[in-house]
Amino acid sequence: MRAFVIAVFAFLYLPIALVVLFSFNAGHHASEFTGFSVQWYGKALANPFLVEALKNSLFIATTSALLAALCGTAAALGLARVGVRTRAVFDALLGAAIVV
């Protein structure tokens, strides 16, 4: 069982680790690793369109996370104050949204 769990985690996380590792590759081709470098990150950050896209993405992510936290907190406080039957109905509705 332990070997199976290790194999599953390797299957899930090894590709991510390889992408991160090869993102620091000094070579022009991803097929061979020629050394560590951050030149590609420098070129990406020198592109004003990519920097603007990154700013937009971070703004949207932050805004949506804050709104989700506010909505979740309001829902939790509201559900804590209602009766058992009403809470069961809302739990079923929230569960249905997760299933979909």
N, CA, C and O atoms as a GROMACS GRO file, in nm:
protein
  400
    1MET      N    1   0.082  -0.119   0.000
    1MET     CA    2   0.000   0.000   0.000
    1MET      C    3   0.087   0.126   0.000
    1MET      O    4   0.055   0.224  -0.068
    2ARG      N    5   0.196   0.123   0.076
    2ARG     CA    6   0.284   0.239   0.084
    2ARG      C    7   0.347   0.269  -0.052
    2ARG      O    8   0.360   0.386  -0.090
    3ALA      N    9   0.387   0.166  -0.124
    3ALA     CA   10   0.448   0.186  -0.256
    3ALA      C   11   0.346   0.246  -0.353
    3ALA      O   12   0.380   0.328  -0.437
    4PHE      N   13   0.221   0.203  -0.341
    4PHE     CA   14   0.116   0.257  -0.427
    4PHE      C   15   0.096   0.406  -0.401
    4PHE      O   16   0.083   0.485  -0.494
    5VAL      N   17   0.093   0.444  -0.274
    5VAL     CA   18   0.074   0.586  -0.239
    5VAL      C   19   0.192   0.669  -0.290
    5VAL      O   20   0.172   0.778  -0.342
    6ILE      N   21   0.313   0.617  -0.276
    6ILE     CA   22   0.431   0.687  -0.327
    6ILE      C   23   0.423   0.702  -0.479
    6ILE      O   24   0.456   0.807  -0.533
    7ALA      N   25   0.379   0.596  -0.547
    7ALA     CA   26   0.366   0.602  -0.693
    7ALA      C   27   0.260   0.704  -0.736
    7ALA      O   28   0.280   0.776  -0.834
    8VAL      N   29   0.151   0.711  -0.663
    8VAL     CA   30   0.046   0.809  -0.697
    8VAL      C   31   0.097   0.951  -0.677
    8VAL      O   32   0.076   1.037  -0.763
    9PHE      N   33   0.165   0.976  -0.565
    9PHE     CA   34   0.219   1.110  -0.542
    9PHE      C   35   0.326   1.146  -0.645
    9PHE      O   36   0.332   1.260  -0.690
   10ALA      N   37   0.408   1.050  -0.683
   10ALA     CA   38   0.508   1.076  -0.787
   10ALA      C   39   0.440   1.107  -0.920
   10ALA      O   40   0.482   1.197  -0.992
   11PHE      N   41   0.335   1.033  -0.952
   11PHE     CA   42   0.261   1.057  -1.075
   11PHE      C   43   0.199   1.196  -1.077
   11PHE      O   44   0.192   1.260  -1.182
   12LEU      N   45   0.153   1.243  -0.961
   12LEU     CA   46   0.089   1.373  -0.954
   12LEU      C   47   0.188   1.489  -0.950
   12LEU      O   48   0.167   1.591  -1.015
   13TYR      N   49   0.296   1.474  -0.873
   13TYR     CA   50   0.383   1.588  -0.845
   13TYR      C   51   0.512   1.591  -0.926
   13TYR      O   52   0.573   1.697  -0.938
   14LEU      N   53   0.556   1.480  -0.980
   14LEU     CA   54   0.679   1.479  -1.058
   14LEU      C   55   0.670   1.566  -1.183
   14LEU      O   56   0.766   1.638  -1.212
   15PRO      N   57   0.561   1.564  -1.258
   15PRO     CA   58   0.553   1.655  -1.374
   15PRO      C   59   0.560   1.802  -1.334
   15PRO      O   60   0.622   1.882  -1.405
   16ILE      N   61   0.498   1.839  -1.223
   16ILE     CA   62   0.504   1.978  -1.177
   16ILE      C   63   0.647   2.015  -1.141
   16ILE      O   64   0.695   2.122  -1.176
   17ALA      N   65   0.716   1.925  -1.070
   17ALA     CA   66   0.854   1.952  -1.032
   17ALA      C   67   0.944   1.964  -1.154
   17ALA      O   68   1.035   2.048  -1.156
   18LEU      N   69   0.921   1.883  -1.256
   18LEU     CA   70   1.001   1.891  -1.378
   18LEU      C   71   0.976   2.022  -1.454
   18LEU      O   72   1.070   2.080  -1.510
   19VAL      N   73   0.853   2.068  -1.456
   19VAL     CA   74   0.824   2.195  -1.523
   19VAL      C   75   0.895   2.309  -1.450
   19VAL      O   76   0.953   2.397  -1.514
   20VAL      N   77   0.891   2.307  -1.318
   20VAL     CA   78   0.960   2.411  -1.241
   20VAL      C   79   1.110   2.402  -1.264
   20VAL      O   80   1.175   2.504  -1.285
   21LEU      N   81   1.166   2.282  -1.262
   21LEU     CA   82   1.309   2.264  -1.284
   21LEU      C   83   1.350   2.313  -1.423
   21LEU      O   84   1.448   2.388  -1.435
   22PHE      N   85   1.278   2.273  -1.525
   22PHE     CA   86   1.315   2.312  -1.661
   22PHE      C   87   1.282   2.458  -1.692
   22PHE      O   88   1.328   2.510  -1.794
   23SER      N   89   1.205   2.524  -1.608
   23SER     CA   90   1.183   2.667  -1.629
   23SER      C   91   1.308   2.747  -1.599
   23SER      O   92   1.320   2.862  -1.642
   24PHE      N   93   1.402   2.689  -1.526
   24PHE     CA   94   1.530   2.754  -1.497
   24PHE      C   95   1.641   2.705  -1.590
   24PHE      O   96   1.759   2.730  -1.563
   25ASN      N   97   1.607   2.636  -1.698
   25ASN     CA   98   1.705   2.583  -1.792
   25ASN      C   99   1.770   2.697  -1.870
   25ASN      O  100   1.702   2.786  -1.920
   26ALA      N  101   1.902   2.693  -1.880
   26ALA     CA  102   1.976   2.795  -1.955
   26ALA      C  103   1.970   2.771  -2.105
   26ALA      O  104   1.991   2.864  -2.183
   27GLY      N  105   1.942   2.648  -2.147
   27GLY     CA  106   1.941   2.616  -2.289
   27GLY      C  107   1.815   2.663  -2.359
   27GLY      O  108   1.716   2.702  -2.296
   28HIS      N  109   1.822   2.659  -2.492
   28HIS     CA  110   1.708   2.702  -2.573
   28HIS      C  111   1.607   2.590  -2.594
   28HIS      O  112   1.494   2.617  -2.634
   29HIS      N  113   1.645   2.466  -2.568
   29HIS     CA  114   1.557   2.352  -2.590
   29HIS      C  115   1.529   2.284  -2.457
   29HIS      O  116   1.617   2.272  -2.372
   30ALA      N  117   1.407   2.239  -2.439
   30ALA     CA  118   1.369   2.174  -2.315
   30ALA      C  119   1.412   2.028  -2.309
   30ALA      O  120   1.401   1.965  -2.204
   31SER      N  121   1.461   1.974  -2.420
   31SER     CA  122   1.498   1.833  -2.422
   31SER      C  123   1.626   1.804  -2.346
   31SER      O  124   1.649   1.690  -2.305
   32GLU      N  125   1.711   1.905  -2.326
   32GLU     CA  126   1.834   1.884  -2.251
   32GLU      C  127   1.853   1.998  -2.152
   32GLU      O  128   1.830   2.115  -2.184
   33PHE      N  129   1.895   1.962  -2.033
   33PHE     CA  130   1.918   2.063  -1.929
   33PHE      C  131   2.064   2.103  -1.933
   33PHE      O  132   2.152   2.019  -1.914
   34THR      N  133   2.090   2.232  -1.958
   34THR     CA  134   2.229   2.278  -1.973
   34THR      C  135   2.278   2.360  -1.855
   34THR      O  136   2.394   2.401  -1.855
   35GLY      N  137   2.195   2.385  -1.758
   35GLY     CA  138   2.236   2.462  -1.641
   35GLY      C  139   2.126   2.555  -1.593
   35GLY      O  140   2.024   2.573  -1.660
   36PHE      N  141   2.147   2.612  -1.477
   36PHE     CA  142   2.046   2.700  -1.419
   36PHE      C  143   2.063   2.844  -1.468
   36PHE      O  144   2.175   2.894  -1.479
   37SER      N  145   1.951   2.907  -1.497
   37SER     CA  146   1.952   3.047  -1.539
   37SER      C  147   1.812   3.105  -1.517
   37SER      O  148   1.713   3.032  -1.517
   38VAL      N  149   1.807   3.236  -1.497
   38VAL     CA  150   1.678   3.304  -1.486
   38VAL      C  151   1.655   3.398  -1.605
   38VAL      O  152   1.572   3.489  -1.598
   39GLN      N  153   1.729   3.376  -1.712
   39GLN     CA  154   1.719   3.465  -1.828
   39GLN      C  155   1.579   3.465  -1.889
   39GLN      O  156   1.533   3.568  -1.937
   40TRP      N  157   1.511   3.351  -1.887
   40TRP     CA  158   1.378   3.345  -1.947
   40TRP      C  159   1.277   3.423  -1.864
   40TRP      O  160   1.185   3.484  -1.918
   41TYR      N  161   1.294   3.421  -1.732
   41TYR     CA  162   1.207   3.502  -1.648
   41TYR      C  163   1.233   3.651  -1.671
   41TYR      O  164   1.140   3.731  -1.670
   42GLY      N  165   1.359   3.687  -1.691
   42GLY     CA  166   1.392   3.826  -1.721
   42GLY      C  167   1.330   3.872  -1.851
   42GLY      O  168   1.279   3.984  -1.860
   43LYS      N  169   1.334   3.786  -1.953
   43LYS     CA  170   1.273   3.821  -2.082
   43LYS      C  171   1.122   3.832  -2.070
   43LYS      O  172   1.060   3.919  -2.132
   44ALA      N  173   1.062   3.744  -1.991
   44ALA     CA  174   0.917   3.750  -1.973
   44ALA      C  175   0.876   3.876  -1.900
   44ALA      O  176   0.777   3.940  -1.936
   45LEU      N  177   0.951   3.913  -1.797
   45LEU     CA  178   0.917   4.034  -1.720
   45LEU      C  179   0.952   4.162  -1.795
   45LEU      O  180   0.905   4.270  -1.757
   46ALA      N  181   1.033   4.152  -1.899
   46ALA     CA  182   1.064   4.269  -1.981
   46ALA      C  183   0.954   4.299  -2.082
   46ALA      O  184   0.951   4.407  -2.141
   47ASN      N  185   0.864   4.203  -2.103
   47ASN     CA  186   0.754   4.221  -2.197
   47ASN      C  187   0.639   4.294  -2.126
   47ASN      O  188   0.580   4.239  -2.033
   48PRO      N  189   0.607   4.416  -2.168
   48PRO     CA  190   0.503   4.492  -2.096
   48PRO      C  191   0.364   4.429  -2.106
   48PRO      O  192   0.282   4.447  -2.015
   49PHE      N  193   0.336   4.356  -2.213
   49PHE     CA  194   0.206   4.291  -2.226
   49PHE      C  195   0.191   4.178  -2.123
   49PHE      O  196   0.084   4.161  -2.064
   50LEU      N  197   0.298   4.102  -2.102
   50LEU     CA  198   0.292   3.996  -2.002
   50LEU      C  199   0.282   4.052  -1.860
   50LEU      O  200   0.212   3.996  -1.776
   51VAL      N  201   0.352   4.160  -1.834
   51VAL     CA  202   0.345   4.222  -1.702
   51VAL      C  203   0.204   4.276  -1.676
   51VAL      O  204   0.151   4.260  -1.566
   52GLU      N  205   0.144   4.337  -1.776
   52GLU     CA  206   0.008   4.388  -1.761
   52GLU      C  207  -0.091   4.272  -1.741
   52GLU      O  208  -0.183   4.283  -1.659
   53ALA      N  209  -0.072   4.163  -1.814
   53ALA     CA  210  -0.158   4.046  -1.796
   53ALA      C  211  -0.142   3.987  -1.657
   53ALA      O  212  -0.240   3.944  -1.596
   54LEU      N  213  -0.020   3.985  -1.606
   54LEU     CA  214   0.005   3.936  -1.471
   54LEU      C  215  -0.065   4.023  -1.367
   54LEU      O  216  -0.124   3.972  -1.272
   55LYS      N  217  -0.057   4.155  -1.385
   55LYS     CA  218  -0.125   4.246  -1.293
   55LYS      C  219  -0.276   4.224  -1.295
   55LYS      O  220  -0.340   4.221  -1.190
   56ASN      N  221  -0.332   4.210  -1.415
   56ASN     CA  222  -0.476   4.185  -1.426
   56ASN      C  223  -0.515   4.054  -1.359
   56ASN      O  224  -0.616   4.048  -1.288
   57SER      N  225  -0.437   3.950  -1.380
   57SER     CA  226  -0.466   3.820  -1.320
   57SER      C  227  -0.461   3.826  -1.168
   57SER      O  228  -0.547   3.770  -1.100
   58LEU      N  229  -0.360   3.894  -1.115
   58LEU     CA  230  -0.349   3.907  -0.970
   58LEU      C  231  -0.464   3.989  -0.912
   58LEU      O  232  -0.514   3.958  -0.804
   59PHE      N  233  -0.505   4.094  -0.982
   59PHE     CA  234  -0.618   4.174  -0.935
   59PHE      C  235  -0.746   4.092  -0.933
   59PHE      O  236  -0.821   4.096  -0.835
   60ILE      N  237  -0.772   4.019  -1.040
   60ILE     CA  238  -0.894   3.938  -1.047
   60ILE      C  239  -0.891   3.827  -0.942
   60ILE      O  240  -0.993   3.800  -0.878
   61ALA      N  241  -0.776   3.763  -0.924
   61ALA     CA  242  -0.765   3.656  -0.825
   61ALA      C  243  -0.787   3.709  -0.684
   61ALA      O  244  -0.857   3.647  -0.604
   62THR      N  245  -0.728   3.824  -0.653
   62THR     CA  246  -0.743   3.882  -0.519
   62THR      C  247  -0.888   3.924  -0.494
   62THR      O  248  -0.943   3.899  -0.387
   63THR      N  249  -0.947   3.988  -0.593
   63THR     CA  250  -1.086   4.033  -0.578
   63THR      C  251  -1.181   3.915  -0.560
   63THR      O  252  -1.268   3.918  -0.473
   64SER      N  253  -1.165   3.812  -0.641
   64SER     CA  254  -1.254   3.696  -0.630
   64SER      C  255  -1.233   3.622  -0.498
   64SER      O  256  -1.329   3.570  -0.441
   65ALA      N  257  -1.109   3.614  -0.450
   65ALA     CA  258  -1.083   3.548  -0.321
   65ALA      C  259  -1.146   3.626  -0.206
   65ALA      O  260  -1.204   3.567  -0.116
   66LEU      N  261  -1.135   3.758  -0.210
   66LEU     CA  262  -1.197   3.840  -0.105
   66LEU      C  263  -1.349   3.829  -0.108
   66LEU      O  264  -1.412   3.817  -0.003
   67LEU      N  265  -1.408   3.834  -0.226
   67LEU     CA  266  -1.553   3.820  -0.237
   67LEU      C  267  -1.600   3.682  -0.191
   67LEU      O  268  -1.703   3.671  -0.125
   68ALA      N  269  -1.526   3.578  -0.226
   68ALA     CA  270  -1.563   3.444  -0.183
   68ALA      C  271  -1.553   3.431  -0.032
   68ALA      O  272  -1.638   3.367   0.031
   69ALA      N  273  -1.450   3.491   0.028
   69ALA     CA  274  -1.436   3.486   0.173
   69ALA      C  275  -1.550   3.561   0.242
   69ALA      O  276  -1.603   3.515   0.343
   70LEU      N  277  -1.587   3.676   0.188
   70LEU     CA  278  -1.698   3.752   0.246
   70LEU      C  279  -1.830   3.677   0.233
   70LEU      O  280  -1.907   3.671   0.329
   71CYS      N  281  -1.856   3.621   0.116
   71CYS     CA  282  -1.980   3.544   0.097
   71CYS      C  283  -1.983   3.420   0.185
   71CYS      O  284  -2.087   3.388   0.243
   72GLY      N  285  -1.871   3.352   0.196
   72GLY     CA  286  -1.865   3.233   0.281
   72GLY      C  287  -1.884   3.265   0.427
   72GLY      O  288  -1.952   3.191   0.499
   73THR      N  289  -1.824   3.375   0.473
   73THR     CA  290  -1.842   3.416   0.612
   73THR      C  291  -1.986   3.455   0.639
   73THR      O  292  -2.043   3.416   0.742
   74ALA      N  293  -2.046   3.530   0.548
   74ALA     CA  294  -2.186   3.568   0.565
   74ALA      C  295  -2.277   3.445   0.566
   74ALA      O  296  -2.370   3.438   0.646
   75ALA      N  297  -2.250   3.350   0.479
   75ALA     CA  298  -2.331   3.228   0.475
   75ALA      C  299  -2.314   3.147   0.603
   75ALA      O  300  -2.412   3.094   0.656
   76ALA      N  301  -2.192   3.137   0.654
   76ALA     CA  302  -2.169   3.062   0.777
   76ALA      C  303  -2.237   3.127   0.896
   76ALA      O  304  -2.298   3.059   0.978
   77LEU      N  305  -2.228   3.259   0.905
   77LEU     CA  306  -2.295   3.329   1.015
   77LEU      C  307  -2.447   3.317   1.004
   77LEU      O  308  -2.516   3.299   1.104
   78GLY      N  309  -2.498   3.326   0.883
   78GLY     CA  310  -2.642   3.311   0.863
   78GLY      C  311  -2.690   3.171   0.895
   78GLY      O  312  -2.795   3.155   0.958
   79LEU      N  313  -2.617   3.070   0.851
   79LEU     CA  314  -2.658   2.932   0.877
   79LEU      C  315  -2.646   2.895   1.024
   79LEU      O  316  -2.715   2.805   1.071
   80ALA      N  317  -2.560   2.963   1.097
   80ALA     CA  318  -2.546   2.935   1.240
   80ALA      C  319  -2.666   2.985   1.319
   80ALA      O  320  -2.689   2.941   1.432
   81ARG      N  321  -2.744   3.075   1.261
   81ARG     CA  322  -2.855   3.136   1.334
   81ARG      C  323  -2.992   3.084   1.292
   81ARG      O  324  -3.093   3.124   1.350
   82VAL      N  325  -2.998   2.996   1.194
   82VAL     CA  326  -3.128   2.945   1.149
   82VAL      C  327  -3.156   2.810   1.213
   82VAL      O  328  -3.069   2.752   1.278
   83GLY      N  329  -3.277   2.762   1.193
   83GLY     CA  330  -3.317   2.634   1.249
   83GLY      C  331  -3.254   2.516   1.177
   83GLY      O  332  -3.189   2.531   1.074
   84VAL      N  333  -3.276   2.399   1.235
   84VAL     CA  334  -3.216   2.277   1.181
   84VAL      C  335  -3.272   2.244   1.043
   84VAL      O  336  -3.196   2.205   0.954
   85ARG      N  337  -3.403   2.260   1.024
   85ARG     CA  338  -3.464   2.227   0.895
   85ARG      C  339  -3.415   2.322   0.785
   85ARG      O  340  -3.385   2.278   0.674
   86THR      N  341  -3.407   2.450   0.816
   86THR     CA  342  -3.359   2.547   0.717
   86THR      C  343  -3.214   2.521   0.683
   86THR      O  344  -3.174   2.530   0.567
   87ARG      N  345  -3.135   2.487   0.784
   87ARG     CA  346  -2.994   2.457   0.760
   87ARG      C  347  -2.980   2.333   0.672
   87ARG      O  348  -2.891   2.327   0.587
   88ALA      N  349  -3.066   2.233   0.692
   88ALA     CA  350  -3.061   2.112   0.611
   88ALA      C  351  -3.090   2.144   0.464
   88ALA      O  352  -3.028   2.087   0.374
   89VAL      N  353  -3.185   2.234   0.441
   89VAL     CA  354  -3.218   2.272   0.303
   89VAL      C  355  -3.099   2.342   0.238
   89VAL      O  356  -3.063   2.311   0.124
   90PHE      N  357  -3.038   2.436   0.310
   90PHE     CA  358  -2.922   2.506   0.254
   90PHE      C  359  -2.802   2.414   0.237
   90PHE      O  360  -2.727   2.428   0.140
   91ASP      N  361  -2.784   2.320   0.328
   91ASP     CA  362  -2.676   2.222   0.312
   91ASP      C  363  -2.696   2.138   0.186
   91ASP      O  364  -2.601   2.109   0.114
   92ALA      N  365  -2.822   2.100   0.160
   92ALA     CA  366  -2.851   2.023   0.039
   92ALA      C  367  -2.825   2.106  -0.086
   92ALA      O  368  -2.770   2.056  -0.184
   93LEU      N  369  -2.863   2.234  -0.084
   93LEU     CA  370  -2.838   2.321  -0.199
   93LEU      C  371  -2.689   2.342  -0.223
   93LEU      O  372  -2.643   2.339  -0.337
   94LEU      N  373  -2.614   2.363  -0.116
   94LEU     CA  374  -2.470   2.381  -0.130
   94LEU      C  375  -2.403   2.252  -0.177
   94LEU      O  376  -2.310   2.255  -0.257
   95GLY      N  377  -2.452   2.138  -0.129
   95GLY     CA  378  -2.398   2.010  -0.174
   95GLY      C  379  -2.427   1.984  -0.321
   95GLY      O  380  -2.345   1.928  -0.392
   96ALA      N  381  -2.546   2.026  -0.366
   96ALA     CA  382  -2.581   2.009  -0.507
   96ALA      C  383  -2.489   2.093  -0.596
   96ALA      O  384  -2.452   2.050  -0.705
   97ALA      N  385  -2.453   2.211  -0.549
   97ALA     CA  386  -2.362   2.295  -0.628
   97ALA      C  387  -2.225   2.231  -0.640
   97ALA      O  388  -2.159   2.244  -0.743
   98ILE      N  389  -2.181   2.162  -0.536
   98ILE     CA  390  -2.051   2.095  -0.541
   98ILE      C  391  -2.055   1.976  -0.637
   98ILE      O  392  -1.959   1.951  -0.709
   99VAL      N  393  -2.167   1.904  -0.639
   99VAL     CA  394  -2.180   1.787  -0.726
   99VAL      C  395  -2.177   1.829  -0.873
   99VAL      O  396  -2.117   1.762  -0.956
  100VAL      N  397  -2.243   1.939  -0.904
  100VAL     CA  398  -2.249   1.987  -1.042
  100VAL      C  399  -2.112   2.033  -1.082
  100VAL      O  400  -2.093   2.077  -1.195
   0.00000   0.00000   0.00000
